[in-house]
Amino acid sequence: MRYELFISLRYLKAKRKQIFISVITFLSMAGVGLGVMALVVVLSVMGGFEDDLKNKILGTNAHLVIQQHGGSIRDYPEVIQKVKGVSGVVAATPFIFTQAMITSENNVYGIVLRGIDPDTAGGVINVETTVKKGSLASLKEREAPSSQPGILLGKELAQNLGIILNDTVVVVSPSGALAAVGMGGLGPPMKKFRVTGIFDTGMYEYDTSLAYISLKDAQKFLGMDDTVSGVEVKVQDIYNVKEVARRIQKELGFPFWTRDWMQMNRSLFAALKLERTVMFIILVLIVLVAAFGIVSTLIMVVMEKNKDIAILKSMGATAQSIMRIFILEGLIIGVVGTVLGLIGGYAICRILAEYQFISLPRDVYYISHLPVKMSGVDFFLIALAAMGISFLATLYPSWQASRLDPAEALRYE
């Protein structure tokens, strides 16, 4: 062991009459630890929130959407065949998208109505896994041609409408061909649907405003003949979606255009990233405040050890060695505090992830509990920032110690 490290460790153990210095040292260590722990927990929770939100959005929406300039796509089976041949594409399915009104005996709500192909939609979006009552297959099952078509509703929407499985609702669309209503006049198309399934995505916004019907029923209801609004695509790597979109665009050419999940949710994820960065900066300030404790500790140690420093210098210790002694002492405080903070933060995150005892209002935060996602990169950056700040905090007291004049310190001894 180098003598600088040996002396640093000895200085951490204060004598009985210097117990105050030990208390300040412990508080400095605890301050760094608490700052690091707060950083770990907050960044893990924010990472979990972003990841959970991303999974819910990508579970309900496709990774990539293909549409056509000027309106609906007529030859969509041919488009799907071409898209499936593009490298990086996993699955593709047609869809119809429109806004509508849904009414029950109790209430009326505005909804987003999506026509999907029950046979292929499950390969692109997670409809089947979110259906809690009924099934996706029920959209294509009818007892007789004249029976009511099926519709899947979100859990929250069903509660707001006051309906349960197999109840009947009326869907009114402001788009589509005008239909005869009342006394021979014309009005928006409306049709009765039977609730054959209730889904729960875990995201309040979708569960209160989304409804699925089969593609054929949507085409008939909206008077779209054999056309669709677009084609939804699932890709192999969600972070390589722009490259896949470029290949699809090249394969299909004009008048088709593509839009990926990053573009559709750009503002949301940009806001989350900015918030995460700002929180990191704010919480680093906690560690910075704790670093002032390290500065105070070292200044008091330097004042207390004037005679020791003078003797070491008179025995041949260089200014760099003296400076190294106090830098090592400050770094030991910072490293121990950082390690304790990382362990404490990891333990809290594990408890939060395991027991999920903190509930959130779903209509405000989209999710029902506090999510956690621990990242090795976050742990590394937090440790690096904490130890970097601890190192900077040691420089001034160490420099002051190295400038001590032995003759001046020992004059009255």
Backbone torsions as a table, in degrees:
resi	resn	phi	psi	omega
1	MET	NA	130.2	176.8
2	ARG	-64.7	147.0	-175.0
3	TYR	-66.0	-28.2	177.8
4	GLU	-61.5	-44.5	179.2
5	LEU	-67.3	-39.8	179.1
6	PHE	-59.6	-46.4	-180.0
7	ILE	-67.0	-38.4	178.5
8	SER	-58.9	-44.8	179.7
9	LEU	-66.4	-36.9	177.8
10	ARG	-65.1	-38.5	-178.8
11	TYR	-69.1	-22.8	177.4
12	LEU	-70.3	-25.4	178.2
13	LYS	-94.9	95.4	-176.8
14	ALA	-74.7	153.1	174.3
15	LYS	-73.0	170.1	-176.0
16	ARG	-58.8	-40.5	-178.2
17	LYS	-74.8	-9.7	179.5
18	GLN	-110.8	28.3	-175.4
19	ILE	-60.5	-28.0	179.6
20	PHE	-61.6	-37.6	179.1
21	ILE	-64.5	-38.8	177.7
22	SER	-62.8	-40.4	178.8
23	VAL	-62.9	-45.3	178.9
24	ILE	-63.1	-39.2	178.0
25	THR	-61.6	-45.5	179.6
26	PHE	-63.4	-42.4	180.0
27	LEU	-65.0	-38.2	177.3
28	SER	-62.9	-43.8	178.5
29	MET	-62.5	-44.2	179.7
30	ALA	-65.3	-37.2	178.5
31	GLY	-62.9	-45.3	177.4
32	VAL	-62.8	-43.5	-179.9
33	GLY	-60.7	-44.3	179.5
34	LEU	-65.5	-40.2	177.8
35	GLY	-62.5	-44.9	178.8
36	VAL	-64.8	-42.6	179.8
37	MET	-61.9	-42.9	177.9
38	ALA	-62.1	-41.6	178.0
39	LEU	-61.1	-46.9	-178.2
40	VAL	-61.0	-48.4	-176.5
41	VAL	-65.7	-48.0	-176.8
42	VAL	-64.8	-46.7	-179.3
43	LEU	-67.2	-33.9	177.4
44	SER	-68.2	-40.5	178.3
45	VAL	-66.8	-42.8	179.4
46	MET	-67.2	-37.3	175.5
47	GLY	-64.6	-40.1	177.3
48	GLY	-65.4	-40.3	178.8
49	PHE	-62.5	-46.0	-179.7
50	GLU	-64.0	-42.9	-179.0
51	ASP	-67.2	-42.2	179.9
52	ASP	-65.0	-42.1	179.1
53	LEU	-64.1	-41.7	179.2
54	LYS	-62.6	-43.9	-179.7
55	ASN	-63.9	-39.5	-179.5
56	LYS	-69.5	-41.2	179.0
57	ILE	-65.3	-45.7	-178.3
58	LEU	-75.6	-17.6	175.0
59	GLY	-76.5	-29.3	-178.0
60	THR	-98.1	-27.2	-179.9
61	ASN	-116.4	156.2	-179.9
62	ALA	-75.9	160.9	176.4
63	HIS	-69.2	-28.4	-173.6
64	LEU	-149.9	139.4	179.2
65	VAL	-121.8	134.1	176.6
66	ILE	-111.7	127.9	176.8
67	GLN	-133.0	172.4	-176.2
68	GLN	-121.3	134.5	176.9
69	HIS	-60.7	133.4	175.2
70	GLY	94.1	-0.6	174.9
71	GLY	137.2	-144.7	-171.5
72	SER	-78.6	161.2	177.8
73	ILE	-98.6	124.3	-178.0
74	ARG	-91.1	-48.0	-176.3
75	ASP	-90.9	49.3	-174.0
76	TYR	-65.3	-30.4	176.6
77	PRO	-61.2	-37.3	179.2
78	GLU	-69.2	-39.6	178.4
79	VAL	-62.5	-45.1	179.9
80	ILE	-61.1	-40.6	179.4
81	GLN	-61.7	-41.7	178.5
82	LYS	-66.6	-42.6	-177.7
83	VAL	-63.7	-40.6	-179.7
84	LYS	-63.3	-23.3	179.2
85	GLY	-82.8	-6.8	-179.5
86	VAL	-79.2	137.1	-179.7
87	SER	-63.6	132.7	178.7
88	GLY	98.2	-9.4	-179.7
89	VAL	-89.4	132.1	179.5
90	VAL	-96.4	-46.2	-177.4
91	ALA	-156.5	161.8	178.4
92	ALA	-147.2	147.5	-179.5
93	THR	-150.7	145.3	177.5
94	PRO	-78.6	157.5	177.4
95	PHE	-149.6	159.0	171.9
96	ILE	-124.6	135.7	-174.5
97	PHE	-129.6	126.7	177.2
98	THR	-156.6	163.6	174.3
99	GLN	-100.0	146.4	-176.1
100	ALA	-152.1	174.8	173.5
101	MET	-113.4	140.8	177.1
102	ILE	-123.3	135.0	-176.4
103	THR	-127.8	145.5	171.4
104	SER	-127.5	-172.8	178.5
105	GLU	-67.3	-20.1	-173.6
106	ASN	-105.2	-37.7	-171.0
107	ASN	-145.3	169.2	175.5
108	VAL	-131.5	134.6	-179.9
109	TYR	-138.8	149.4	171.8
110	GLY	-85.2	137.7	-176.6
111	ILE	-135.3	166.6	167.8
112	VAL	-101.5	116.5	-177.4
113	LEU	-100.2	124.4	-179.0
114	ARG	-119.9	124.7	173.4
115	GLY	-91.8	125.3	-177.4
116	ILE	-130.0	157.7	175.3
117	ASP	-88.9	110.5	-176.3
118	PRO	-58.7	-24.6	-178.2
119	ASP	-77.1	-32.7	-173.6
120	THR	-116.8	-15.1	-175.7
121	ALA	-63.4	-33.7	-178.0
122	GLY	-62.7	-23.0	178.5
123	GLY	-80.0	-12.1	-176.6
124	VAL	-112.4	-44.6	179.3
125	ILE	-123.3	155.1	-174.8
126	ASN	-87.7	56.5	-179.8
127	VAL	-72.2	-47.2	-173.3
128	GLU	-61.4	-38.6	-177.7
129	THR	-73.8	-20.7	-178.8
130	THR	-91.3	-13.5	-179.5
131	VAL	-71.8	116.8	-177.7
132	LYS	-94.7	-29.5	176.9
133	LYS	-130.6	136.6	-175.6
134	GLY	81.3	-155.9	-179.2
135	SER	-157.8	161.5	176.8
136	LEU	-66.6	-35.9	-178.9
137	ALA	-62.6	-21.5	-178.2
138	SER	-65.8	-17.2	179.6
139	LEU	-67.0	-26.0	-178.1
140	LYS	-106.1	4.6	-179.0
141	GLU	-100.2	125.3	175.2
142	ARG	-134.9	140.6	178.8
143	GLU	-71.7	-34.8	178.8
144	ALA	-148.7	155.2	-179.8
145	PRO	-56.9	-27.7	-177.7
146	SER	-87.1	-7.1	-177.2
147	SER	-72.0	164.1	-176.6
148	GLN	-71.7	137.8	177.3
149	PRO	-70.4	158.7	-177.9
150	GLY	-88.7	157.5	177.2
151	ILE	-143.2	140.0	174.9
152	LEU	-103.3	130.5	-178.9
153	LEU	-119.3	152.3	173.6
154	GLY	-68.7	152.1	-177.2
155	LYS	-58.0	-47.2	-178.6
156	GLU	-67.0	-37.8	178.8
157	LEU	-64.5	-41.8	178.5
158	ALA	-62.4	-40.8	178.3
159	GLN	-65.7	-41.6	179.5
160	ASN	-64.7	-34.6	179.6
161	LEU	-81.3	-14.1	-179.5
162	GLY	71.6	39.5	-177.2
163	ILE	-124.5	162.0	176.6
164	ILE	-129.1	-177.9	-179.5
165	LEU	-57.7	138.8	178.5
166	ASN	75.8	3.1	171.2
167	ASP	-73.3	165.2	-179.3
168	THR	-108.9	136.7	175.4
169	VAL	-126.9	161.0	177.3
170	VAL	-115.1	128.2	178.9
171	VAL	-107.0	129.5	179.1
172	VAL	-118.4	128.3	-178.3
173	SER	-113.2	130.2	176.0
174	PRO	-74.1	-16.8	177.6
175	SER	-102.3	177.0	-179.7
176	GLY	93.0	172.5	-177.1
177	ALA	-68.8	142.2	178.1
178	LEU	-65.2	143.1	-179.1
179	ALA	-118.7	155.4	178.8
180	ALA	-73.4	129.2	177.8
181	VAL	-136.9	159.4	172.3
182	GLY	58.0	-130.1	-174.2
183	MET	-88.5	53.4	176.2
184	GLY	81.0	3.6	179.4
185	GLY	-82.4	178.0	179.1
186	LEU	-109.5	145.7	179.0
187	GLY	-153.9	179.7	179.8
188	PRO	-66.1	149.5	179.8
189	PRO	-64.6	140.4	176.0
190	MET	-141.0	147.8	-176.3
191	LYS	-152.1	147.8	176.1
192	LYS	-86.1	136.6	177.1
193	PHE	-127.3	149.5	175.9
194	ARG	-101.1	130.8	-179.0
195	VAL	-73.1	107.0	-177.2
196	THR	-105.1	-1.9	179.4
197	GLY	-166.2	147.9	176.0
198	ILE	-127.7	124.4	-177.4
199	PHE	-111.0	159.4	179.7
200	ASP	-137.8	101.8	-179.0
201	THR	-80.9	-16.6	-174.6
202	GLY	86.4	-0.8	178.9
203	MET	-116.3	115.6	-171.3
204	TYR	-56.4	-41.2	-176.6
205	GLU	-60.0	-40.7	179.2
206	TYR	-76.1	-40.2	-175.7
207	ASP	-69.5	-15.9	179.3
208	THR	-101.2	-8.5	-171.3
209	SER	-137.0	2.0	-173.2
210	LEU	-113.1	140.3	176.6
211	ALA	-142.7	142.2	179.4
212	TYR	-114.9	138.8	167.3
213	ILE	-132.0	169.1	-178.6
214	SER	-72.5	155.8	-178.1
215	LEU	-59.3	-44.2	-178.1
216	LYS	-63.7	-42.2	178.7
217	ASP	-65.3	-37.6	178.9
218	ALA	-66.2	-41.7	178.5
219	GLN	-62.3	-43.1	180.0
220	LYS	-68.8	-43.3	-178.0
221	PHE	-64.3	-40.6	-176.6
222	LEU	-94.0	-1.1	-179.9
223	GLY	65.4	41.1	-176.6
224	MET	-97.8	6.6	-178.2
225	ASP	53.8	-123.8	-177.7
226	ASP	-110.5	42.0	179.3
227	THR	-115.8	163.8	177.9
228	VAL	-134.7	162.7	178.8
229	SER	-71.3	-33.1	-178.7
230	GLY	178.0	-171.6	-179.9
231	VAL	-124.6	130.1	177.0
232	GLU	-96.7	140.8	-174.5
233	VAL	-128.2	139.3	171.7
234	LYS	-108.1	131.4	-177.9
235	VAL	-109.0	163.4	-177.6
236	GLN	-70.2	-44.6	-178.3
237	ASP	-121.6	112.0	-175.4
238	ILE	-64.0	-24.2	-179.0
239	TYR	-87.6	-5.0	175.5
240	ASN	-107.6	18.3	-173.2
241	VAL	-64.6	-31.3	-179.5
242	LYS	-65.9	-38.4	178.3
243	GLU	-67.2	-41.2	177.3
244	VAL	-64.4	-41.3	178.1
245	ALA	-60.5	-38.9	179.2
246	ARG	-64.9	-40.1	178.7
247	ARG	-65.9	-41.4	179.4
248	ILE	-64.3	-42.9	179.3
249	GLN	-60.1	-40.6	179.3
250	LYS	-67.5	-37.7	-178.7
251	GLU	-70.5	-42.3	-175.9
252	LEU	-85.5	-37.4	-178.8
253	GLY	71.2	-172.2	178.3
254	PHE	-70.9	143.5	12.2
255	PRO	-98.0	19.8	-178.8
256	PHE	-82.5	148.5	176.4
257	TRP	-141.7	155.9	-175.2
258	THR	-120.9	155.5	176.0
259	ARG	-145.3	124.4	-176.1
260	ASP	-98.3	172.2	-175.5
261	TRP	-64.7	-29.1	178.0
262	MET	-66.8	-40.1	178.0
263	GLN	-69.1	-41.3	-176.1
264	MET	-68.8	-27.3	-178.0
265	ASN	-121.3	26.4	-174.0
266	ARG	-58.9	-47.8	-175.8
267	SER	-64.6	-37.7	-179.0
268	LEU	-65.5	-50.5	-176.6
269	PHE	-73.3	-28.3	174.7
270	ALA	-66.4	-40.1	177.9
271	ALA	-65.2	-40.8	178.9
272	LEU	-65.0	-40.2	179.6
273	LYS	-65.7	-42.0	179.0
274	LEU	-64.4	-42.8	-179.9
275	GLU	-63.1	-38.8	179.4
276	ARG	-64.3	-42.5	179.8
277	THR	-65.4	-44.2	-179.7
278	VAL	-63.2	-41.8	179.3
279	MET	-64.3	-36.8	177.6
280	PHE	-61.7	-45.2	-179.1
281	ILE	-64.1	-44.2	-178.6
282	ILE	-63.1	-44.3	-177.1
283	LEU	-74.1	-25.4	173.6
284	VAL	-63.4	-30.2	177.7
285	LEU	-62.4	-29.3	175.9
286	ILE	-63.3	-44.2	177.7
287	VAL	-65.0	-36.1	178.9
288	LEU	-63.7	-41.5	176.9
289	VAL	-63.2	-42.0	178.4
290	ALA	-63.3	-29.7	-179.8
291	ALA	-65.7	-26.5	176.3
292	PHE	-64.6	-28.0	174.6
293	GLY	-65.0	-37.6	177.2
294	ILE	-65.0	-42.2	178.2
295	VAL	-59.5	-46.9	-179.3
296	SER	-61.9	-43.7	179.9
297	THR	-59.7	-48.1	-176.8
298	LEU	-67.2	-37.7	178.4
299	ILE	-62.3	-43.4	179.2
300	MET	-66.7	-37.9	178.1
301	VAL	-64.8	-42.7	179.1
302	VAL	-60.9	-44.0	178.9
303	MET	-63.5	-38.3	-177.8
304	GLU	-74.2	-29.9	-174.0
305	LYS	-103.5	24.1	179.1
306	ASN	-52.9	-47.6	-177.5
307	LYS	-64.1	-42.8	179.4
308	ASP	-60.8	-43.4	-179.6
309	ILE	-62.8	-42.6	179.9
310	ALA	-61.8	-43.3	179.6
311	ILE	-64.2	-42.6	178.9
312	LEU	-61.3	-41.0	179.2
313	LYS	-67.2	-39.9	-179.8
314	SER	-68.0	-21.6	178.0
315	MET	-87.7	-1.7	175.7
316	GLY	113.1	1.8	178.1
317	ALA	-68.2	135.2	-179.1
318	THR	-82.4	166.1	177.5
319	ALA	-61.3	-36.5	179.0
320	GLN	-64.3	-38.4	178.8
321	SER	-65.9	-42.3	177.9
322	ILE	-62.2	-43.8	179.4
323	MET	-62.6	-39.7	-179.4
324	ARG	-64.4	-35.9	179.7
325	ILE	-57.3	-48.8	-175.2
326	PHE	-79.1	-28.5	173.0
327	ILE	-63.9	-43.9	178.7
328	LEU	-63.4	-39.1	178.7
329	GLU	-62.4	-45.9	178.3
330	GLY	-64.6	-39.0	179.4
331	LEU	-67.0	-35.9	177.1
332	ILE	-61.3	-44.2	177.4
333	ILE	-59.7	-47.1	-178.6
334	GLY	-65.0	-43.5	-177.7
335	VAL	-67.3	-45.2	179.1
336	VAL	-61.8	-45.0	177.8
337	GLY	-60.7	-41.2	179.6
338	THR	-64.4	-46.1	-179.5
339	VAL	-62.6	-44.4	178.4
340	LEU	-62.7	-40.2	178.6
341	GLY	-64.8	-41.0	178.7
342	LEU	-64.7	-42.3	179.0
343	ILE	-64.8	-45.4	179.2
344	GLY	-63.4	-42.6	178.8
345	GLY	-63.5	-43.0	178.6
346	TYR	-61.8	-43.2	-179.3
347	ALA	-62.8	-44.0	179.8
348	ILE	-64.3	-42.4	179.6
349	CYS	-63.2	-39.8	178.1
350	ARG	-63.4	-41.1	179.6
351	ILE	-65.5	-43.3	179.1
352	LEU	-62.9	-41.7	-178.7
353	ALA	-70.1	-35.4	-174.9
354	GLU	-77.5	-44.9	-171.3
355	TYR	-102.9	-19.7	176.1
356	GLN	46.4	48.5	-175.2
357	PHE	-85.8	-5.3	176.9
358	ILE	-99.6	110.3	-179.1
359	SER	-93.5	151.0	179.7
360	LEU	-125.9	146.1	174.5
361	PRO	-68.6	118.1	-172.7
362	ARG	-65.0	-28.6	-179.0
363	ASP	-74.8	-11.0	179.0
364	VAL	-104.9	-46.0	-172.1
365	TYR	-105.7	7.4	179.2
366	TYR	70.8	-27.0	-174.3
367	ILE	-123.3	161.9	-171.2
368	SER	-96.0	-17.7	-179.6
369	HIS	-143.1	168.5	-177.5
370	LEU	-78.2	112.8	-178.6
371	PRO	-85.1	155.5	-179.5
372	VAL	-136.1	132.6	173.3
373	LYS	-138.6	108.0	-179.9
374	MET	-84.6	137.6	-178.0
375	SER	-124.3	131.9	177.5
376	GLY	-61.5	-34.8	178.7
377	VAL	-64.3	-42.3	178.0
378	ASP	-61.7	-45.3	179.5
379	PHE	-59.5	-43.3	-179.2
380	PHE	-64.5	-45.8	-178.8
381	LEU	-65.1	-39.2	178.4
382	ILE	-64.0	-46.3	179.3
383	ALA	-62.6	-41.4	180.0
384	LEU	-63.5	-44.6	180.0
385	ALA	-64.1	-43.6	-177.9
386	ALA	-65.2	-44.3	-179.1
387	MET	-72.6	-31.8	175.5
388	GLY	-64.2	-44.2	177.9
389	ILE	-65.2	-40.3	178.5
390	SER	-62.0	-41.0	179.2
391	PHE	-63.9	-45.2	179.7
392	LEU	-62.2	-34.1	-179.0
393	ALA	-67.7	-21.9	-177.7
394	THR	-85.6	-15.6	-169.3
395	LEU	-65.3	-48.2	-176.2
396	TYR	-65.1	-51.1	178.9
397	PRO	-60.3	-37.9	-179.7
398	SER	-66.3	-40.0	179.0
399	TRP	-64.7	-40.6	178.0
400	GLN	-62.7	-40.8	179.0
401	ALA	-64.4	-38.6	-177.8
402	SER	-69.3	-20.8	-177.7
403	ARG	-89.1	-1.2	-176.6
404	LEU	-63.6	134.5	178.5
405	ASP	-90.6	118.0	-177.1
406	PRO	-59.2	-39.9	-178.5
407	ALA	-62.7	-41.0	-179.8
408	GLU	-67.3	-40.8	-177.9
409	ALA	-69.5	-31.1	-174.4
410	LEU	-100.3	1.5	-174.3
411	ARG	-56.9	-43.2	-173.4
412	TYR	-103.8	14.2	-179.9
413	GLU	-88.3	NA	NA
